[in-house]
Amino acid sequence: MGRPARRGAGMAMLHTLSILLSLLVPAHTIKSPDCGGILTPSGLKYLAEVSKPHAESVLRQDLMASPTPDPSPTSPSSRNQINSVKVDEFSLTLVPDTGMRLSIDVDLGITSAPSTTKEMQLSILADLHVEMNPEGNLELVTSACKPTLEELQSTEEMDSTSSGSDVDKQINVEKICLEVSKLLLFPNERLMSLAAPFPITPSCQVQYVPLAAPMYSEQGIIISLQTTFQVSGTAIPLPVSPVPFSMPEPASSTPSHLTLAFSEHFYTSLFFALEMSGAFNTTILSPLTTATLGGKITQMGSLFQEDLPVVLQVATRSSPRVVLEEGKAILKLFLTAQIGAVSSVFQSFLSVNVDVSARLHISVTDTRMIISAAAIEDIELSLAASDVGPVLAALLEELFLPTIREEVPIQINVVLRGGVFLPHIASFTYTDVNVTIHRDYVLIPCDLQLEARTGEATTLS
């Protein structure tokens, strides 16, 4: 496979399961996923658990609000007062090929006279699904809702049908059904946060764009995402694989709430965007001076009469790429080091091509993927140009390899020290994370955790 062409040249990408990515011609108009996630049934169960207190708070505020006084003093409905609201059951289950089913049982304590109380149960059965609206945002939609209200126990000696009818008038079940999705702790504002741009470096941002509404299978809710990058506020064209990335099937018995997956192409695009932003361009101070080099390269003396510090100005010469294999990720960087001396100005006397293969370590902290260069696996130096005559490859390695080997991983880690935000919705973070690197993709099973600062109720309005 050929080496990627210089920046600005035509680029395209060939991607198969057995051949590594190459960037050859620009192709950004095709919508093709490069990452995604599966929210499992256990993840839905967790979302129901953390939504239960929220739902109870919302219903308490809505149902226990003072009703509008009835003009008739004899109206029995004006005597009903809901004085307790308790969510007894709150469950969210997966309906394959359709969506989700929300089941809620709410116990109501009602006072209809100073010494008369009764208990009623409001049951709601709603079918929900996520669809993509015309603006391209994901939206939680209620496709069906069936509320029922029944009396459980009463100290009131009156016709129960009449009593239930009075409460029916006070409880606007149609309004509750219309806005039943607000009882969950991930309303549409949080779903929209999934596609928000996240910073990687001060000049580079990442954004995960849903390509379609999620699919529903027995394994969970599957969403496909396409990554876009911005450099200095401008979206950059990324090559897209002609073979769309599809979510690998998770183990049916996985206990994790969520499984995220990232293709090899995602990581290559990430480093391509960083390279376009100039993140890997750096200046390295060598421990050598022009005098020490003069002892190895005889023509140095004719260029420099005084002893000056030697500096390496490093820049990318073509696009980086990432190779994923079982158990390891390798970053391939293609650099050029302009080697020169600094007096009043920088004076270059050598140009050296540097090809680096660095092992990457991938972990997750909160909602950020932490990528670091763990070790240099291979490094090659070759002379590109010289103002001091021929320099053998062995001498180049002797003089500059130790410095480059030490400094390049440091620069990679400086660039990525803030991590790369994972796709996530606001107020939730990830715990119990396990990162597994496979050939062509990375799997990240994890659990959801509601952040402690969330707790304000959203009323049904």
Salt bridges, closest charged atoms under 4 A:
GLU56 OE2 - ARG60 NH2 2.83
ASP62 OD1 - LYS175 NZ 3.96
ASP127 OD1 - ARG101 NE 2.72
GLU131 OE1 - HIS129 NE2 3.13
GLU156 OE1 - LYS118 NZ 3.44
GLU275 OE2 - ARG7 NH2 2.99
GLU325 OE1 - LYS328 NZ 3.84
GLU326 OE1 - HIS438 ND1 3.34
ASP355 OD2 - ARG3 NH2 2.75
ASP355 OD1 - ARG317 NH2 2.63
GLU377 OE1 - LYS328 NZ 3.98
GLU377 OE2 - ARG359 NH2 2.89
GLU398 OE2 - LYS296 NZ 2.93
ASP447 OD1 - HIS257 ND1 3.89
GLU451 OE1 - ARG453 NH2 3.10
